[in-house]
Amino acid sequence: MQRPLRSYRVGTAVVVFLTNRARFVANNTAAARPDPRIQVGSGYFVVGTFVALNDAMNPLTTPAVDVRRTSTHFDAIGGEPAVTRIVDAFYRHMDTRSDARGIRAMHAPDLAPVKTVLVRYLCEWLGGPKRYSDERGHPRLRMRHAAFPIGAAERDAWLSCMRAALDETGTAPALRDELMHAFFRIADWMRNTGT
């Protein structure tokens, strides 16, 4: 088995990022079993297990570090104040862009309540406080938007407003591109018409 590139101790679990070769996880009795890890970027995240570093089950050979303070997209974007600025800019673009008239018409004249909901949703989605789920439960985005006809034009208008908001608020280009890729997947999944 390949040696780890990095390993981290989190509580009683050890998290190891391995090369793309053989991946096995051993439990406390050192019985090997297939890897149940969740892929995170180019590495893998192991939950509640100890990782076999080599065939002889040597102990952890690289320093363990506390990863509880890792940065999230929420941190990278600037926390809730930045998310609030993005949401304000998003709805400002929706109010002023001709290509967004259709999606603006789906909203009530007073945007304050929907802004609050979007701020809470985005904060949680980006890795921040879980207030959205605490207050509203599972997002159920398709169900919550089922009453509105959403096709390619509505998807593209929403994405254009979000892209403009991220640009206006100075989101780092690499982060913006990563978020826009994720937003596209969500917005495309929300379509409920053939257009």
C-alpha positions in Angstrom: 0.0 0.0 0.0 1.2 3.5 -0.8 2.4 5.8 2.1 0.1 8.7 2.8 0.7 12.1 1.5 -0.8 13.7 4.6 -2.6 12.4 7.7 -4.6 14.1 10.3 -6.0 13.1 13.7 -9.6 14.1 14.3 -10.9 13.0 17.7 -10.5 9.2 17.6 -10.4 8.9 13.8 -7.4 9.3 11.6 -7.9 11.0 8.3 -5.3 10.1 5.6 -5.0 11.4 2.1 -3.4 8.7 0.0 -2.1 8.6 -3.5 -4.4 7.1 -6.2 -3.1 3.6 -5.7 -4.3 0.9 -3.4 -6.7 2.1 -0.7 -7.6 0.0 2.3 -8.9 0.8 5.7 -8.3 -1.2 8.8 -10.6 -1.1 11.9 -9.3 -1.3 15.4 -8.6 -5.1 15.1 -6.5 -4.5 12.0 -8.8 -6.5 9.8 -8.6 -5.0 6.4 -11.8 -4.1 4.5 -12.7 -2.1 1.4 -12.3 1.6 1.6 -15.5 3.4 2.7 -14.0 6.9 2.3 -15.7 9.9 0.7 -13.7 11.5 -2.1 -12.8 15.1 -1.4 -11.0 16.7 -4.3 -8.0 14.5 -5.1 -7.9 13.0 -1.6 -10.1 10.8 0.5 -11.8 11.3 3.8 -12.1 8.5 6.3 -14.7 8.6 9.1 -14.5 6.6 12.3 -11.7 4.2 11.2 -7.9 3.9 11.4 -6.0 3.8 8.2 -3.5 1.1 7.4 -0.4 3.0 6.3 1.3 -0.1 4.9 1.0 -3.9 4.8 2.6 -4.2 8.3 0.1 -1.8 9.9 2.8 0.5 11.1 1.7 3.3 13.4 1.1 6.8 12.1 4.4 8.0 10.6 3.5 11.6 9.8 2.6 14.3 12.3 -1.1 14.5 13.2 -2.7 17.9 13.2 -6.0 19.2 14.3 -8.2 19.9 11.3 -11.2 21.4 13.1 -10.2 24.9 12.0 -10.0 24.1 8.3 -11.2 26.8 5.9 -14.6 26.4 4.2 -16.0 28.2 1.2 -18.0 30.2 3.8 -14.7 31.4 5.4 -13.0 32.0 2.0 -15.9 34.1 0.8 -15.9 36.3 3.9 -18.6 34.8 6.1 -22.2 36.0 6.5 -21.5 39.7 5.8 -20.1 38.7 2.3 -22.9 36.3 1.7 -25.4 39.1 2.5 -23.6 41.4 0.1 -23.8 38.7 -2.6 -27.5 38.1 -2.1 -28.2 41.9 -2.2 -26.2 42.2 -5.4 -27.9 39.1 -6.8 -31.4 40.5 -6.3 -30.3 44.0 -7.5 -29.2 42.4 -10.8 -32.5 40.4 -10.9 -34.4 43.7 -10.6 -32.4 45.5 -13.3 -31.4 42.9 -16.0 -33.8 42.4 -18.9 -32.9 38.7 -19.2 -34.0 38.3 -15.5 -37.6 39.7 -15.8 -39.1 36.3 -15.9 -37.5 35.0 -12.7 -38.1 38.4 -11.0 -41.8 38.0 -11.8 -41.7 34.7 -9.8 -41.0 36.7 -6.6 -43.1 38.9 -4.5 -42.6 42.7 -4.8 -41.0 42.7 -1.3 -37.8 40.7 -1.5 -36.8 41.0 2.1 -38.1 37.6 3.2 -36.6 35.7 0.3 -33.3 37.5 0.8 -33.2 36.3 4.4 -33.9 32.7 3.3 -31.3 32.8 0.5 -28.6 34.2 2.9 -29.3 31.4 5.4 -29.3 28.8 2.7 -26.1 30.0 1.1 -24.3 30.3 4.4 -25.1 26.7 5.2 -24.4 25.5 1.7 -21.0 27.2 1.8 -20.1 25.5 5.1 -21.3 28.1 7.6 -23.9 28.0 10.3 -26.8 25.6 9.8 -29.6 28.0 10.5 -31.4 27.3 7.3 -31.9 23.6 8.1 -32.7 24.4 11.8 -35.5 26.7 10.7 -36.8 25.2 7.5 -35.6 21.6 7.4 -34.2 19.9 4.4 -33.9 22.3 1.5 -36.0 20.3 -0.9 -35.2 22.8 -3.7 -37.1 21.1 -6.5 -40.2 20.7 -4.4 -40.0 24.3 -3.1 -39.7 25.6 -6.7 -42.1 23.2 -8.4 -44.8 25.9 -8.7 -42.6 28.0 -11.0 -41.9 27.1 -14.6 -38.1 26.7 -14.7 -36.5 26.1 -18.1 -33.1 26.8 -19.6 -33.8 30.5 -19.9 -34.7 30.8 -16.2 -31.7 28.7 -15.2 -29.4 30.9 -17.3 -30.9 34.2 -16.0 -30.5 33.0 -12.4 -26.9 32.0 -13.2 -26.2 35.3 -14.9 -27.4 37.3 -11.9 -25.4 35.1 -9.5 -22.2 35.5 -11.6 -22.7 39.3 -11.7 -23.2 39.3 -8.0 -20.0 37.3 -7.3 -18.1 39.6 -9.6 -19.5 42.8 -8.1 -18.7 41.7 -4.6 -15.1 40.8 -5.5 -15.2 37.0 -5.0 -11.8 35.5 -5.9 -11.9 34.3 -9.5 -11.0 30.7 -8.6 -13.6 30.5 -5.9 -16.2 32.2 -8.2 -15.6 29.6 -10.9 -15.8 26.7 -8.5 -19.1 28.1 -7.1 -20.5 28.8 -10.5 -19.8 25.2 -11.6 -21.8 24.0 -8.5 -24.5 26.5 -9.0 -24.9 25.4 -12.6 -25.4 21.7 -11.5 -28.1 22.8 -9.0 -29.8 25.3 -11.4 -29.9 22.7 -14.2 -31.3 20.1 -11.9 -34.1 22.6 -10.9 -35.5 22.7 -14.5 -39.0 21.4 -14.7 -40.0 22.4 -18.2 -38.7 21.1 -21.6 -37.5 24.6 -22.6 
